[in-house]
Amino acid sequence: MREAEIIRKLLEIYSKTPKHDDGYILGSMTTRPDEIAVYAYNLFIHANAGDTVIFPAIEYFRKEIIDFMSELYGRCTGFVTSGGTESNIVALYVAREKTRRKLVIAPETVHHSVIWAVHLLGMEIKYVPVNDNYVVDVQLIDEIIRRKSDEIAAIVLTAGTTEWGTIDPIEEVADMARRYNIYLHIDAAYGGLFIPPLYRKGYIKTNLKFFDGVSSISVDFHKNGLSPIPSGLILFRDEELLSYARRELPYTLGKHQYGLLGTRPGGSVAAIWAVIKKHGLEGYSTIAEKCLDIALYLYEKISKINDVIVWKPVLPIVVFKHKTIGSGDLLDSLVSHGYYIYRAPSIDGLRIVVMPHVTREHIDRFIETFTKILKEKAEQNNKG
Ligand SMILES: *Cc1c(COP(=O)(O)O)cnc(C)c1O
């Protein structure tokens, strides 16, 4: 095919691809990346982040990214990954190598990538129940530690659970981890950029940072950070922990690499640098407040619909379910109206994630469609 023909075909396929700004992607934790990040990504598309001798710019960007994250969370180090999944695998690998133990303690709300990491690393997981607010019970963690402290490789908590957007009690568990000298990893893939500003402004009661006792934090920039996929970060509290994530690669000029991937996208590192320079702490605070504001607007709207139960959002994720109509049934109808909404499997509910591209107009249109669907279903039931 000639290039002009390829482009024509590409554009044809692209035109049929859903776009975030259309307002129908309301479940996925993805958004339209910032143009400056796309520019930076493309500029460094040739750079292999796995070789910082050939591409010292990557190391320059990394250091500046770490400076930014240290401002947000307190002094730390780390590197750019392909996302939360890689970051969680790396964190548990480091915990396993450091402790030479296998047991991972995690809330039952933990993200699937942590379960995957545990399998991959030949580790074992012990789930801890969550309370009515969908956060882990600190008392239960304490009991497990007392019984098994010499078997535990790591405790994993979530700062922004995938299903509920809730935040586990980081500070309390960090204090236990410090006292018992246990590795504590915080999976903040979704909530990492939202929690510190929302805490500072008083919207939420739990903060996220390197409290004494926190060993690592993972945070995604391709979620609320507005960087293109793949853009994640794994952060460690010190260089000693980071050193466990290092792999020798003697044939390269740098002689070593970090993380799971070999050749890895330098564009992602440049893109994260670009978005943090553009938005800064202030900019991310504004985005977080805007998303939460729209999520609360959605919550208010859904609470006015008859026979629908809705949970008040902590971070901008709104979970709801109908009292009698099953969520699978509702989801089918919503999908047939063009909506992409995800499930909240633990309660057979649905959830909307208010990402940075979502507007009040999108919410209004969704509510209109949702109300119409419920009305039609009620009429069908009356006839039947
Ligand atoms: C999104 C997410 C992950 C997985 O991250 P990817 O970037 O999709 O690999 C892990 N944990 C949590 C809490 C998440 O929200």
The ligand as an ORCA input file, in Angstrom:
! r2SCAN-3c Opt
* xyz 0 1
  C      -5.267      0.882     37.112
  C      -4.835      0.222     38.342
  C      -3.833     -0.757     38.337
  C      -3.254     -1.294     37.056
  O      -2.530     -0.316     36.397
  P      -2.239     -0.401     34.820
  O      -1.681      0.940     34.547
  O      -3.559     -0.672     34.157
  O      -1.257     -1.500     34.604
  C      -3.405     -1.270     39.543
  N      -3.962     -0.861     40.696
  C      -4.934      0.067     40.749
  C      -5.495      0.476     42.078
  C      -5.408      0.637     39.565
  O      -6.385      1.554     39.613
*
